Amino acid sequence: NILSAPLDAEFYDDFGRLSIKRVAAYVGEPVERFAKMVGMTGSGLRKNPVSQMVQAPGRRFVWILGRLERELGSKKVALMWLRTPDPALEEKSALELLAQGEFAPVEWLLHAMTTGTPI
């Protein structure tokens, strides 16, 4: 379950709300990059980075990021993987797809990668 993923305090405010601003800073991307993922405009997201609309997709993104860091061994390698175009993703990067709200192809590739399932 995505919402039962471990909460990394670094990404959450004092009320337990995920802040996409904190996630964006961690990943090194502008907040606006995640607007489509959460169904908001860039300006709306900047004004309210802890919006209710951010919570489910943001937590799903954080879960994927955490899984990548565990599987690949470091934040640096996980971010490189996220940014590198992949033939299994039609030469798009995982980050590009995730920022568009397209989680399923990335989750499938991560599953295949971690279980040794042929692609």
SEZA-436036 format. One record per residue (C-alpha): residue number from 1; residue in one letter; x, y, z. Coordinates in nm, 3 decimals, always signed. Layout:
BEGIN
n  res  u  v  w
NUM  a  X  Y  Z
...
% end
This chain:
BEGIN
n  res  u  v  w
1  n  +0.000  +0.000  +0.000
2  i  +0.146  +0.333  -0.109
3  l  +0.011  +0.527  +0.188
4  s  +0.165  +0.284  +0.437
5  a  +0.514  +0.348  +0.297
6  p  +0.760  +0.458  +0.565
7  l  +0.743  +0.830  +0.624
8  d  +1.075  +1.004  +0.579
9  a  +1.050  +1.302  +0.813
10  e  +1.263  +1.505  +0.573
11  f  +0.969  +1.530  +0.331
12  y  +0.690  +1.605  +0.580
13  d  +0.579  +1.913  +0.771
14  d  +0.494  +1.922  +1.141
15  f  +0.138  +1.807  +1.063
16  g  +0.249  +1.496  +0.870
17  r  +0.171  +1.642  +0.529
18  l  +0.409  +1.565  +0.246
19  s  +0.566  +1.880  +0.103
20  i  +0.636  +1.853  -0.269
21  k  +0.867  +2.152  -0.221
22  r  +1.088  +1.941  +0.006
23  v  +1.074  +1.646  -0.235
24  a  +1.168  +1.871  -0.528
25  a  +1.462  +2.016  -0.334
26  y  +1.584  +1.667  -0.244
27  v  +1.566  +1.555  -0.606
28  g  +1.716  +1.883  -0.732
29  e  +1.423  +1.977  -0.953
30  p  +1.198  +2.284  -0.957
31  v  +0.865  +2.243  -0.781
32  e  +0.685  +2.318  -1.108
33  r  +0.827  +1.995  -1.254
34  f  +0.582  +1.802  -1.034
35  a  +0.270  +2.008  -1.112
36  k  +0.121  +1.767  -1.365
37  m  +0.199  +1.470  -1.139
38  v  -0.027  +1.613  -0.869
39  g  -0.285  +1.775  -1.098
40  m  -0.207  +2.137  -1.014
41  t  -0.060  +2.437  -1.190
42  g  +0.298  +2.535  -1.116
43  s  +0.190  +2.853  -0.938
44  g  -0.073  +2.667  -0.737
45  l  +0.185  +2.410  -0.632
46  r  +0.433  +2.682  -0.529
47  k  +0.162  +2.851  -0.321
48  n  +0.044  +2.529  -0.154
49  p  +0.316  +2.258  -0.166
50  v  +0.132  +2.052  +0.099
51  s  -0.207  +2.055  -0.075
52  q  -0.430  +1.752  -0.031
53  m  -0.382  +1.693  -0.406
54  v  -0.009  +1.641  -0.344
55  q  -0.044  +1.370  -0.082
56  a  -0.120  +1.045  -0.269
57  p  +0.097  +1.101  -0.580
58  g  +0.371  +1.261  -0.373
59  r  +0.384  +0.965  -0.134
60  r  +0.390  +0.729  -0.430
61  f  +0.687  +0.920  -0.572
62  v  +0.868  +0.915  -0.236
63  w  +0.807  +0.540  -0.207
64  i  +0.963  +0.483  -0.552
65  l  +1.257  +0.708  -0.465
66  g  +1.314  +0.526  -0.136
67  r  +1.298  +0.187  -0.305
68  l  +1.547  +0.300  -0.568
69  e  +1.788  +0.429  -0.305
70  r  +1.769  +0.098  -0.116
71  e  +1.811  -0.115  -0.429
72  l  +2.083  +0.096  -0.593
73  g  +2.270  +0.183  -0.275
74  s  +2.270  +0.562  -0.275
75  k  +2.078  +0.879  -0.347
76  k  +2.329  +0.974  -0.617
77  v  +2.285  +0.649  -0.812
78  a  +1.906  +0.655  -0.766
79  l  +1.886  +1.009  -0.907
80  m  +2.109  +0.913  -1.200
81  w  +1.878  +0.619  -1.272
82  l  +1.571  +0.843  -1.251
83  r  +1.718  +1.092  -1.500
84  t  +1.861  +0.847  -1.755
85  p  +1.646  +0.764  -2.058
86  d  +1.569  +0.393  -2.071
87  p  +1.478  +0.179  -2.374
88  a  +1.219  -0.002  -2.159
89  l  +1.047  +0.334  -2.109
90  e  +1.052  +0.424  -2.480
91  e  +1.374  +0.625  -2.432
92  k  +1.216  +0.847  -2.168
93  s  +1.356  +0.888  -1.820
94  a  +1.169  +0.756  -1.519
95  l  +1.163  +1.109  -1.377
96  e  +1.003  +1.239  -1.696
97  l  +0.724  +0.981  -1.671
98  l  +0.675  +1.026  -1.296
99  a  +0.654  +1.404  -1.331
100  q  +0.372  +1.347  -1.583
101  g  +0.191  +1.124  -1.334
102  e  +0.275  +0.805  -1.524
103  f  +0.369  +0.578  -1.234
104  a  +0.283  +0.233  -1.370
105  p  +0.565  +0.197  -1.629
106  v  +0.826  +0.305  -1.374
107  e  +0.685  +0.078  -1.103
108  w  +0.684  -0.211  -1.353
109  l  +1.048  -0.145  -1.448
110  l  +1.151  -0.114  -1.083
111  h  +0.974  -0.443  -1.006
112  a  +1.145  -0.613  -1.300
113  m  +1.481  -0.471  -1.195
114  t  +1.448  -0.583  -0.833
115  t  +1.307  -0.929  -0.903
116  g  +1.519  -1.017  -1.204
117  t  +1.213  -1.041  -1.427
118  p  +1.313  -1.027  -1.795
119  i  +1.206  -0.711  -1.973
% end
